Amino acid sequence: MTNSHLNPGSTVGILGGGQLGRMLSLAAARLGFNTHIYSPEPHCPAKSVSALATTAKYSDKKAIAEFARSVDIVTFEFENIPIDTAVTAAVETPLYPPIEALFAAQDRLTEKEFISDTAGVPVAPYHPVNNAFDAVRALKILGEKIVLKTRRLGYDGKGQSIVTNEDDAKSAYKFLGEVPCIAEQFIPFRREVSVIAARGLNGEVAAYPLIENEHRDHILHKSICPALGDGGDAQTHAIRILENLDYVGVIAVEFFELDGGKLIVNEIAPRVHNSGHWSMDAGCIDQFELHIRAITGWPLGGTNPPFKVEMINLIGDDVKQVPDLAKSPYTKIHLYGKSEIRPGRKMGHFNRLIF
Amino acid sequence: MTNSHLNPGSTVGILGGGQLGRMLSLAAARLGFNTHIYSPEPHCPAKSVSALATTAKYSDKKAIAEFARSVDIVTFEFENIPIDTAVTAAVETPLYPPIEALFAAQDRLTEKEFISDTAGVPVAPYHPVNNAFDAVRALKILGEKIVLKTRRLGYDGKGQSIVTNEDDAKSAYKFLGEVPCIAEQFIPFRREVSVIAARGLNGEVAAYPLIENEHRDHILHKSICPALGDGGDAQTHAIRILENLDYVGVIAVEFFELDGGKLIVNEIAPRVHNSGHWSMDAGCIDQFELHIRAITGWPLGGTNPPFKVEMINLIGDDVKQVPDLAKSPYTKIHLYGKSEIRPGRKMGHFNRLIF
């Protein structure tokens, strides 16, 4: 370990109480850490599995500072945490991943500029859009088909619209709320892949093999790791992004793989990621433990799965398959402790081990 | 599932707050259950990983009844829970494993009689000892070397003494506190093995392969599964014990394997067991989840590990090896959240995956 590693018995503070916070908390427990969950929700997936919890708004600076002072390190489970909140916490206690990564991930324009200009990793051609006229111009500059996206707060296909003509361009900008947007060239791709990688406090880096992802209705449905093919430069790209951000923790980098095999980054997530859930049952260190190891200064351990794993999300009513799934050997079920089933809600996932 | 299975979102009450309760709680969380930990200790390994906790004595019947009423099912992590306590809980809410199993496991004489006479499974020749005279007589009946053990509350080699002559017999009985004892013939064995098995609410049974165990200073040091050799009747014996107890949950059966290969039962534990910790990283359902599945009426799932795993306990200062262990790929570390290192204290364990 580094000289500055945290010992078991220390407390990891987690901003956010969803399933990612829950699985981070379970992983931290395996390493002997306590966790303290901060979330505005009194009952949420992460709070069920931790003895320490704070229920307060993210904008409550007094509560955030008090929370940060009560723990040994702070991390977060979602990238849309207000920057102010993160800064308030970081003043009191080390916070990882670094706030620079939040800046890059919260704004699609900053993100694209960072990835292409700073890290030198390919992205789709893009153009900033601040009014309807920009939207029309972007279409002219970028080609026949573009995707107009809000710069902030989009996820699971929300906050974006495909545009093929001038009228569409204007109405799409209006539909998206006339907020700052980015237009990206629509790139036909042969598949979506991702890389989950991590960087430790001492600069050690590790990356899992290439992951192939399948989305349904803009929500991740299935991930397989290792994916077929060597993934070209995917891992190198991910590590270049980590190093250019002076990053600490786990990052997810989503790529489009084009017909010739070229990879372009779609987006990055400065956190553990749904496309890494297969790692929980893959025989190597899983992404949640990898993140905890990285931010506490432990060695990262092994990220090379000795067998293949397929992860499938349980969205909404899918969770009703659980009684049947539970009969299959080598099918590992992970439920998030959400009481109410809603359409589109991620209720859990299962991993199928393939030997 | 059976018609009477518990749905995710239900609460599993656990009597006992040690590392077994902790790992049961983590496994229950994976299946979407809440847990409620009952223990006299305000801070203990299991309470760190659960939002719900009661701190009260096991003899506090009012607190036990209230606890039981607040949960959907009650289980326990140690077999020396007072019978009265278990009965008080079971009056309010279903409690598994059944109280009959606690009776059998709390008294070495009842245990031996049940195993040999009721279940028809071999044990070492034994003789009850209620006074010094009985101890001398046991030596005459059972042979040149016997082990004198207290009938109740022995563990990890505590509460037992080897006896080879009449004077020893008398002084051993005195040394053990002049309490009811049992004398067992000393059986030379070639190795210690165990089987972890489970029986569900609907009578479904499952057993892991044979486990080989190595003790140091009477404390489990290492377990390997699958052990070399087919284990003869070990699994059949374990299942016969489960069925004769009308058992629900996970049970551990420890055997001595004699030179010719014959197995005799050393003892049973009506709970998850240290010799089953390898299962946490073995690619199949682990013993903690198996127990939760069994008592909540879920299918038991797969108990056949696709690769070999070696488990090594971290006792006392062994835990200082963790920084080095964390560097090895395919070494999975499990720490119990105990703040104080003490000699002989189980601080954690690690599993080495062998492909």
Contacts between the chains, C-beta under 8 A, distances in Angstrom:
chain1	res1	chain2	res2	distance
A	1	B	323	4.4
A	1	B	326	7.1
A	5	B	323	7.3
A	8	B	319	7.7
A	8	B	322	7.3
A	8	B	335	5.0
A	8	B	337	7.3
A	9	B	337	7.1
A	9	B	339	5.0
A	22	B	29	7.4
A	25	B	49	7.8
A	26	B	26	5.7
A	26	B	29	6.3
A	26	B	30	7.6
A	26	B	49	7.5
A	29	B	22	7.4
A	29	B	26	6.3
A	29	B	48	6.7
A	29	B	49	4.9
A	29	B	337	6.8
A	30	B	26	7.6
A	30	B	333	7.0
A	30	B	334	5.4
A	30	B	335	6.9
A	31	B	333	6.4
A	31	B	335	5.8
A	32	B	335	3.0
A	32	B	336	6.8
A	32	B	337	5.2
A	32	B	338	7.9
A	32	B	348	6.7
A	33	B	337	7.8
A	34	B	48	5.5
A	34	B	337	6.9
A	47	B	51	5.6
A	48	B	29	6.7
A	48	B	34	5.5
A	48	B	50	7.7
A	48	B	51	5.1
A	49	B	25	7.8
A	49	B	26	7.5
A	49	B	29	4.9
A	49	B	49	5.7
A	49	B	50	6.9
A	49	B	51	7.3
A	50	B	48	7.7
A	50	B	49	6.9
A	50	B	51	6.8
A	51	B	47	5.7
A	51	B	48	5.1
A	51	B	49	7.3
A	51	B	50	6.8
A	51	B	51	7.1
A	51	B	53	7.1
A	53	B	51	7.1
A	281	B	283	7.4
A	283	B	281	7.4
A	283	B	283	7.0
A	283	B	307	7.8
A	283	B	330	6.5
A	283	B	353	5.7
A	283	B	355	7.8
A	284	B	329	6.4
A	284	B	330	6.8
A	285	B	329	7.8
A	285	B	332	7.7
A	293	B	326	7.0
A	298	B	323	7.5
A	298	B	326	5.3
A	299	B	323	7.5
A	299	B	326	4.7
A	299	B	327	4.5
A	301	B	326	5.8
A	301	B	327	6.9
A	301	B	328	7.3
A	301	B	329	6.2
A	301	B	331	7.5
A	302	B	328	7.4
A	302	B	329	2.5
A	302	B	330	5.8
A	304	B	329	6.5
A	306	B	307	7.8
A	306	B	330	7.1
A	306	B	353	7.3
A	306	B	355	5.1
A	307	B	283	7.8
A	307	B	306	7.8
A	319	B	8	7.7
A	322	B	8	7.3
A	323	B	1	4.4
A	323	B	5	7.3
A	323	B	298	7.5
A	323	B	299	7.5
A	326	B	1	7.1
A	326	B	293	7.0
A	326	B	298	5.3
A	326	B	299	4.7
A	326	B	301	5.8
A	327	B	299	4.5
A	327	B	301	6.9
A	328	B	301	7.3
A	328	B	302	7.4
A	329	B	284	6.5
A	329	B	285	7.8
A	329	B	301	6.3
A	329	B	302	2.5
A	329	B	304	6.5
A	330	B	283	6.5
A	330	B	284	6.8
A	330	B	302	5.8
A	330	B	306	7.1
A	331	B	301	7.5
A	332	B	285	7.7
A	333	B	30	7.0
A	333	B	31	6.4
A	334	B	30	5.4
A	335	B	8	5.0
A	335	B	30	6.9
A	335	B	31	5.8
A	335	B	32	3.0
A	336	B	32	6.9
A	337	B	8	7.3
A	337	B	9	7.1
A	337	B	29	6.8
A	337	B	32	5.2
A	337	B	33	7.8
A	337	B	34	6.9
A	338	B	32	7.9
A	339	B	9	4.9
A	348	B	32	6.7
A	353	B	283	5.7
A	353	B	306	7.3
A	355	B	283	7.8
A	355	B	306	5.1
